[in-house]
């Protein structure tokens, strides 16, 4: 799995918000789950996280490696999600797939339509 090579780094604030919704697990029952990613994440102070790493409220440009389609979206907390504005909840499959990764990372994740592979092109 490509995503297992990438390090997941989360700010303390993002980690706290996510663990209100999902219990971390380091058991690889399902390596494509937010619980597993939280269980293996490195948690750092907000000011110590690199700017090119996906956080809650990051706008991310990704490319689907199968279709080559480039998409921009903003990863937000569940209460701020608005698909019309490209604001996607961190708890959705794509939000869970991207959180904690950085520009240049390839991410592989189970989506409703099967396994999808993305590369993170840009994080703002």
BANU-129574 format. One line per 2 residues: number of its first residue (from 1); for each residue x, y, z of N, C-alpha, C, CB. Coordinates in Angstrom, 1 decimal, m for minus. Last residue first. Glycine has a CB too. Layout:
BEGIN
NUM = X Y Z X Y Z X Y Z X Y Z ~ ...;
***
This chain:
BEGIN
124 = m2.3 24.5 0.5 m2.4 25.9 0.9 m3.2 26.0 2.2 m2.9 26.8 m0.2 ~ m0.6 22.1 m1.4 m1.3 22.3 m0.1 m1.2 23.8 0.2 m0.8 21.4 1.0;
122 = m0.4 20.1 m4.3 m0.2 21.4 m3.7 m1.1 21.5 m2.4 m0.6 22.6 m4.7 ~ m0.6 17.4 m5.1 0.2 18.4 m5.9 0.5 19.7 m5.2 m0.6 18.7 m7.2;
120 = m0.7 14.3 m4.1 m1.0 15.6 m3.6 0.0 16.6 m4.3 m0.8 15.7 m2.0 ~ m2.1 11.8 m6.1 m0.9 12.4 m5.7 m1.3 13.8 m5.2 0.2 12.5 m6.9;
118 = m4.1 8.8 m5.6 m3.9 10.2 m5.8 m2.5 10.6 m5.5 m4.9 11.0 m4.9 ~ m6.0 6.1 m6.4 m4.7 6.5 m6.1 m4.6 8.0 m6.5 m3.6 5.7 m6.9;
116 = m8.6 4.0 m5.0 m8.2 5.2 m5.8 m6.8 5.6 m5.4 m9.2 6.4 m5.7 ~ m10.6 1.2 m5.0 m9.3 1.7 m4.6 m8.9 2.8 m5.6 m8.2 0.7 m4.5;
114 = m14.2 2.0 m5.3 m13.0 1.1 m5.3 m11.7 1.8 m4.9 m12.8 0.6 m6.7 ~ m16.2 3.8 m4.9 m16.0 3.2 m6.2 m14.8 2.4 m6.4 m16.0 4.3 m7.2;
112 = m15.8 4.7 m2.2 m17.0 3.9 m2.6 m16.9 3.2 m3.9 m18.2 4.8 m2.5 ~ m12.3 4.0 m1.7 m13.4 4.9 m1.9 m14.6 4.1 m2.2 m13.1 5.9 m3.1;
110 = m9.4 3.4 m0.1 m10.6 2.7 m0.5 m11.7 3.7 m0.5 m11.0 1.5 0.4 ~ m6.4 4.8 m1.4 m7.4 4.8 m0.4 m8.6 4.1 m1.0 m7.8 6.2 0.1;
108 = m3.1 6.1 m1.5 m4.0 5.0 m2.0 m5.1 4.8 m1.0 m3.2 3.7 m2.4 ~ m1.1 8.8 m2.4 m2.1 8.2 m1.4 m3.0 7.2 m2.1 m2.9 9.3 m0.7;
106 = 2.0 10.2 m2.5 1.0 9.4 m3.2 0.2 8.7 m2.2 1.7 8.4 m4.3 ~ 3.2 13.4 m1.8 2.9 12.1 m1.3 1.9 11.5 m2.3 2.3 12.1 0.1;
104 = 3.5 16.0 m2.7 4.3 15.0 m3.3 4.0 13.6 m2.9 5.7 15.3 m2.9 ~ 2.6 17.5 0.3 2.8 17.7 m1.1 3.8 16.6 m1.6 3.3 19.1 m1.4;
102 = 1.5 15.1 2.9 2.1 16.3 2.4 2.2 16.3 0.9 3.5 16.6 3.0 ~ m1.0 14.0 5.4 0.0 13.8 4.3 0.5 15.1 3.8 m0.5 12.9 3.2;
100 = m3.0 14.8 7.1 m1.7 14.4 7.7 m0.6 14.1 6.6 m1.9 13.2 8.5 ~ m5.7 13.7 5.0 m5.2 14.4 6.3 m3.9 13.9 6.8 m6.3 14.3 7.3;
98 = m6.4 12.1 2.8 m5.5 13.2 2.7 m4.9 13.7 3.9 m6.1 14.3 1.9 ~ m8.3 10.2 3.6 m7.2 9.8 2.8 m6.1 10.8 2.8 m7.6 9.5 1.4;
96 = m10.3 11.7 4.8 m9.5 10.8 5.6 m8.2 10.3 4.9 m10.3 9.5 6.0 ~ m11.3 12.9 2.5 m10.8 13.7 3.6 m9.8 12.9 4.5 m11.9 14.3 4.4;
94 = m12.3 10.7 1.1 m11.2 11.5 0.5 m10.5 12.4 1.6 m11.7 12.4 m0.6 ~ m14.3 9.7 2.9 m13.1 8.9 2.5 m12.0 9.7 1.9 m13.6 7.9 1.4;
92 = m14.9 12.1 5.5 m15.3 11.5 4.3 m14.1 10.6 3.8 m15.7 12.5 3.2 ~ m13.9 13.6 7.6 m14.4 12.2 7.9 m14.9 11.5 6.7 m15.5 12.3 8.9;
90 = m13.4 16.1 6.8 m12.2 15.2 7.0 m12.7 13.8 7.3 m11.4 15.8 8.2 ~ m15.6 17.2 4.3 m15.4 16.8 5.7 m14.2 15.9 5.7 m16.6 16.1 6.2;
88 = m14.8 19.7 1.9 m15.1 18.3 2.1 m14.7 17.9 3.6 m14.3 17.4 1.2 ~ m15.8 22.1 m0.1 m15.4 22.0 1.3 m15.8 20.6 1.7 m16.0 23.1 2.3;
86 = m16.8 23.0 m2.5 m15.6 22.1 m2.5 m15.0 22.0 m1.1 m14.5 22.6 m3.5 ~ m19.2 24.2 m2.3 m18.0 25.1 m2.2 m16.7 24.3 m2.2 m18.1 25.9 m1.0;
84 = m20.9 22.0 m2.5 m21.0 23.0 m3.5 m19.8 24.0 m3.5 m22.3 23.8 m3.4 ~ m20.3 20.7 m0.1 m19.8 20.1 m1.3 m19.9 21.1 m2.4 m20.6 18.9 m1.7;
82 = m19.3 21.6 2.9 m20.3 22.1 1.9 m19.7 21.7 0.5 m20.4 23.7 2.0 ~ m18.6 21.3 6.3 m18.6 20.7 5.0 m19.7 21.3 4.1 m18.9 19.2 5.1;
80 = m18.5 22.1 8.9 m18.3 23.1 7.9 m18.3 22.6 6.5 m16.9 23.8 8.2 ~ m18.8 19.9 10.6 m19.8 20.9 10.6 m19.6 22.0 9.6 m19.8 21.5 12.0;
78 = m16.4 18.3 10.1 m17.7 17.9 9.6 m18.8 19.0 9.6 m18.2 16.8 10.4 ~ m13.7 20.5 9.1 m14.4 19.8 10.1 m15.8 19.4 9.6 m14.4 20.6 11.5;
76 = m12.2 20.2 5.7 m12.8 20.9 6.8 m13.4 20.0 7.9 m13.9 21.9 6.3 ~ m10.2 20.7 3.0 m10.6 19.7 4.0 m11.0 20.4 5.3 m9.3 18.8 4.4;
74 = m11.1 21.7 m0.2 m10.7 22.2 1.2 m11.2 21.1 2.2 m11.2 23.6 1.5 ~ m9.8 20.9 m3.4 m10.8 20.9 m2.4 m10.2 21.3 m1.1 m11.4 19.5 m2.2;
72 = m9.3 20.5 m6.9 m9.0 21.2 m5.7 m10.1 21.1 m4.7 m8.7 22.7 m6.0 ~ m8.1 18.0 m9.1 m9.2 18.5 m8.3 m8.7 19.4 m7.2 m10.1 17.4 m7.8;
70 = m7.4 16.6 m12.2 m6.9 17.4 m11.1 m8.1 18.1 m10.4 m5.8 18.4 m11.6 ~ m7.3 13.4 m13.7 m8.1 14.6 m13.4 m7.6 15.3 m12.1 m9.6 14.2 m13.1;
68 = m6.2 11.0 m14.3 m5.3 12.2 m14.5 m6.1 13.5 m14.2 m4.8 12.2 m15.9 ~ m7.3 8.6 m13.7 m8.0 9.4 m14.7 m7.2 10.6 m15.1 m9.3 9.9 m14.2;
66 = m5.3 7.5 m12.0 m5.9 6.7 m13.0 m6.5 7.6 m14.1 m7.0 5.8 m12.4 ~ m4.5 9.5 m10.2 m3.5 8.9 m11.0 m4.0 7.9 m12.1 m2.5 8.1 m10.1;
64 = m5.9 12.5 m9.6 m6.3 11.1 m9.7 m5.3 10.4 m10.6 m7.8 10.9 m10.1 ~ m4.3 15.0 m7.9 m4.5 14.4 m9.2 m4.8 12.9 m9.0 m3.2 14.6 m10.1;
62 = m5.2 17.8 m5.8 m4.8 16.4 m6.0 m5.0 16.0 m7.4 m5.5 15.5 m5.0 ~ m4.7 20.5 m3.8 m4.9 20.2 m5.2 m4.3 18.7 m5.3 m4.1 21.2 m6.1;
60 = m6.4 21.7 m0.9 m5.5 20.7 m1.5 m5.8 20.5 m2.9 m5.6 19.4 m0.7 ~ m6.4 23.8 1.8 m6.9 23.6 0.4 m5.9 22.8 m0.3 m7.2 25.0 m0.3;
58 = m7.0 23.1 5.2 m6.1 23.2 4.1 m6.9 23.0 2.8 m5.0 22.1 4.2 ~ m8.8 22.6 7.2 m8.8 23.9 6.6 m7.8 24.1 5.5 m8.7 25.0 7.7;
56 = m6.7 20.3 8.7 m8.1 20.8 8.6 m8.0 22.2 8.2 m8.8 20.6 10.0 ~ m3.8 19.7 6.6 m4.5 19.9 7.9 m5.9 20.2 7.7 m3.8 21.0 8.7;
54 = m1.2 18.4 4.8 m2.6 18.6 4.8 m3.1 18.6 6.3 m3.3 17.5 4.0 ~ 1.9 20.3 4.6 1.2 19.1 5.1 m0.3 19.4 5.2 1.7 18.7 6.5;
52 = 3.3 22.5 4.0 2.9 21.7 2.8 2.2 20.4 3.3 4.1 21.3 2.0 ~ 4.1 23.6 6.4 3.0 24.3 5.7 2.5 23.4 4.5 3.4 25.6 5.2;
50 = 4.7 21.3 9.1 5.1 22.0 7.8 3.9 22.5 7.1 5.9 20.9 6.9 ~ 4.3 22.1 12.5 3.9 21.3 11.3 4.2 22.1 10.1 2.3 21.0 11.4;
48 = 4.7 23.6 14.7 5.8 22.7 14.3 5.5 21.9 13.0 6.2 21.7 15.4 ~ 2.5 24.9 15.5 3.5 25.7 14.9 4.7 24.9 14.4 4.0 26.8 15.9;
46 = 1.0 22.8 16.7 0.6 23.4 15.5 1.7 24.2 14.8 m0.6 24.4 15.7 ~ 3.0 20.0 17.8 2.4 21.3 18.1 2.1 22.0 16.7 3.3 22.2 18.9;
44 = 2.1 16.7 16.6 3.0 17.8 16.9 2.3 19.1 17.2 4.0 18.0 15.7 ~ 2.0 13.2 16.3 1.2 14.4 16.7 2.2 15.5 17.2 0.2 14.1 17.8;
42 = 2.1 10.8 13.9 2.9 11.6 14.8 2.2 12.9 15.1 4.4 11.9 14.1 ~ m0.1 8.0 13.6 0.2 9.4 13.3 1.2 9.9 14.4 m1.0 10.3 13.3;
40 = m1.2 5.5 13.9 0.2 5.6 13.5 0.7 7.0 13.3 0.4 4.8 12.2 ~ m3.8 6.0 14.6 m3.0 5.2 15.5 m1.5 5.2 15.1 m3.5 3.8 15.4;
38 = m4.8 7.4 12.4 m4.7 8.1 13.7 m3.8 7.3 14.6 m6.1 8.3 14.3 ~ m4.8 5.3 10.6 m3.9 6.4 10.3 m3.7 7.2 11.6 m4.5 7.3 9.2;
36 = m6.8 3.7 11.7 m5.5 3.2 11.6 m4.5 4.3 11.4 m5.4 2.2 10.4 ~ m9.1 5.4 11.5 m8.6 4.9 12.8 m7.2 4.4 12.8 m9.6 3.7 13.3;
34 = m9.3 5.7 8.8 m8.9 6.8 9.6 m8.4 6.4 10.9 m10.0 7.9 9.7 ~ m8.0 3.0 6.8 m9.1 3.6 7.7 m8.5 4.8 8.4 m9.6 2.5 8.6;
32 = m6.6 1.1 5.4 m7.2 2.2 4.7 m8.3 2.7 5.5 m7.7 1.8 3.3 ~ m5.9 m1.1 6.9 m4.9 0.0 6.8 m5.5 1.2 6.1 m3.7 m0.5 6.1;
30 = m7.7 m2.8 9.0 m8.0 m2.1 7.7 m7.0 m0.9 7.6 m9.5 m1.6 7.7 ~ m6.1 m3.9 10.9 m7.3 m4.7 10.4 m7.7 m4.1 9.0 m8.4 m4.6 11.4;
28 = m3.5 m3.2 12.1 m3.8 m3.1 10.7 m4.9 m3.9 10.2 m2.5 m3.4 10.0 ~ m3.8 m1.4 15.1 m4.0 m2.7 14.5 m4.3 m2.6 13.0 m5.1 m3.5 15.2;
26 = m3.8 1.0 16.3 m2.6 0.7 15.5 m2.7 m0.7 15.0 m1.4 0.8 16.5 ~ m6.4 3.4 16.3 m6.1 1.9 16.4 m4.8 1.7 15.6 m7.2 1.0 15.8;
24 = m8.5 5.9 17.7 m7.2 5.5 17.1 m7.0 4.0 17.3 m6.0 6.3 17.6 ~ m11.9 6.5 17.1 m10.9 6.0 18.1 m9.7 5.5 17.4 m11.5 4.8 19.0;
22 = m13.4 9.4 15.9 m12.8 8.1 15.6 m11.8 7.7 16.7 m12.2 8.1 14.2 ~ m14.3 11.8 17.0 m15.2 11.1 16.0 m14.7 9.7 15.8 m15.2 11.8 14.7;
20 = m12.4 12.8 18.5 m13.7 13.0 19.0 m14.7 12.1 18.2 m14.2 14.5 19.0 ~ m10.1 12.6 17.0 m10.4 11.5 18.0 m11.7 11.7 18.7 m9.2 11.5 19.0;
18 = m10.3 14.9 15.5 m10.5 13.6 14.8 m10.8 12.5 15.8 m9.3 13.2 14.0 ~ m9.6 16.9 17.4 m10.9 16.9 16.7 m11.2 15.6 16.1 m10.9 18.0 15.6;
16 = m7.0 16.1 18.1 m8.1 16.1 19.1 m9.5 16.1 18.4 m7.9 17.4 20.0 ~ m5.7 16.4 15.6 m5.8 15.1 16.3 m6.9 15.0 17.3 m4.4 14.7 17.0;
14 = m5.9 19.1 15.2 m6.5 18.2 14.3 m6.7 16.8 14.9 m5.7 18.1 13.0 ~ m4.4 20.0 17.5 m5.8 20.4 17.3 m6.5 19.5 16.4 m5.8 21.8 16.8;
12 = m1.8 18.9 17.0 m2.6 18.5 18.2 m4.0 18.8 18.1 m2.0 19.2 19.5 ~ m1.4 18.0 13.6 m1.3 19.0 14.7 m2.1 18.5 15.8 m1.8 20.4 14.2;
10 = 0.1 15.0 12.3 m1.1 15.8 12.6 m0.8 16.8 13.7 m2.3 14.9 13.0 ~ 1.5 13.1 9.8 1.8 14.0 10.9 0.6 14.9 11.0 3.1 14.9 10.5;
8 = 2.3 10.1 8.5 1.2 10.9 8.9 1.6 11.8 10.0 m0.1 10.0 9.2 ~ 4.6 9.3 5.9 4.4 9.5 7.3 3.2 10.4 7.5 5.6 10.2 7.9;
6 = 4.2 6.7 3.5 4.2 8.1 3.8 3.9 8.3 5.3 3.1 8.8 3.0 ~ 3.9 4.0 3.2 5.3 4.5 3.1 5.3 6.0 3.6 5.8 4.4 1.7;
4 = 1.2 3.6 3.2 1.9 3.2 4.4 3.4 3.7 4.4 1.9 1.7 4.4 ~ 0.2 4.4 0.7 0.1 5.3 1.8 0.9 4.9 3.0 m1.4 5.5 2.2;
2 = 0.7 2.1 m0.9 1.5 3.3 m1.1 1.4 4.2 0.1 1.1 4.1 m2.3 ~ 0.8 m1.2 0.0 0.0 0.0 0.0 0.9 1.2 0.0 m1.0 0.0 1.2;
***
